Amino acid sequence: MTMKFNSHALVLTTMLLMACKNPSPEKTASTVDTPVSDASPKVSFTFDDGITADLAGYPFEEWNQMILTHLEKENLQAAFFVTGQNKLDEKGQFLLKSWNDDGHQIANHTFSHPNFNAETNTAEVFATQLMQTDSVIANFPNHVKLFRFPYLKEGRHPAKVDSIRNILASQGYANGYVTIDASDWYVNSRLIKKIKSDGMENAKIDAFRDFYVQHILERAEYYEKLSFDLHNTHINHTLLLHHNLTSALFLGDLIKAFKSKGWQVVDSGTAFKDPVFSKIPNPDFAGESLIWAQAKQSGNYEEILRYPAEDSRYEKDGMDQLDL
Ligand SMILES: [Zn+2]
């Protein structure tokens, strides 16, 4: 999962392997913007990576704008966690500007997307990656000091997790935690493969849409149930999606589906103020969704906490059966 500087290689790698995370905390329960007593679950939208290539016949500028238009129609602010290395050229700068100018949060997702569970990706590597991308996004007025770990991996050993947390804090950053993890990246990779092999007209786009919406809702309901059980309230969730073709094609349908199931959709800036984000798991349980880690730490949910928490392996058979 190393990424190359070539943007096409980056795109492919990004489409095939993705997972991220998010940070937040700085509020106390008494000052949250959204009343914690609200009777319905709440979800905000966060997008990781940021690619600048054409996808399955859609020019980059067009599919990127499709995502922004879905958000604009809902008057919704999202968080965009970007890698830095492909944002230095003209297209990369255009991408950052397009999200910034629409009022979305621009946040940090490393420079080249390393997995910090790997021994070679040390705390020193982390510090370099954090600061490289900080300098890429710092000039955009809507940048925020939130950091999301690639693959939601925060370091395999507690000492390294601690070192990385200290570096984050010393730079004024918080973890941009994910609460709802899912595998949109996998549906996206299969959709693009299908369009390439069968053509757009024969790619069963509607069936992909149905699978995608159902999958995200199912994972959202899982993490909502878990978080409600843990915290006895409907938290402001942060859903992990990616800057990809499924977001461009299906985000509008996904938002509609959330609403029809009784969810409120909220801005990412509001969501990250929820006090749940200051309940940071101890270093032995760092990584995956924040809710997954909190549940793991509690010791009370072993039978429903799979590992990896989300992965292509869980969706493959279902998609195979539907010929997606
Ligand atoms: Zn990522």
Residues whose N, C-alpha, C, O or C-beta is under 5 A from the ligand:
A	BS01	ZN	M18 A19 C20 D48 D49 P150 Y151
